[in-house]
Amino acid sequence: MDSELAMAQNELIDTIGLSANVQCSTPLKEQLRKVSMITVFMHTIMSTIIAFLGLLCIQLIYSLMLSDVEEKTFEFGMLRALGFNKRNILITIIMQAFTFSIPGLLSGMAVAALLNFYARKILYHIV
């Protein structure tokens, strides 16, 4: 943008002449610089919100796994008594974690994409 404005100023001064008493100013450039600071601020806020929601997702999955393991302590004990070793039980718990997290992540992304699409459409019509 700076180079485009400089080229426009140079063309204007070349057209008018170097001996003319003209001073070029760029109020639009100053206003856009202020808007760019607001944009940086909004990106920072959105990044913070996304990080916070990520932490909440991790905590939710952890609490679901904890409640699932507490409920199935007897079942895991019986599997251990039937011959499962610790590695197989650990793999079972990890597979259950993936059954919680992968579908939840995919459905959450799909819902977020739909909401984003409709929110953009509404904002586009308002603006």
Secondary structure, DSSP 4 states (H G I P E B T S, - for coil): -HHHHHHHHHHHHHHH-TTS------HHHHHHHHHHHHHHHHHHHHHHHHHHHHHHHHHHHHHHHHHHHHHTHHHHHHHHHTT--HHHHHHHHHHHHHHHHHHHHHHHHHHHHHHHHHHHHHHHHH-
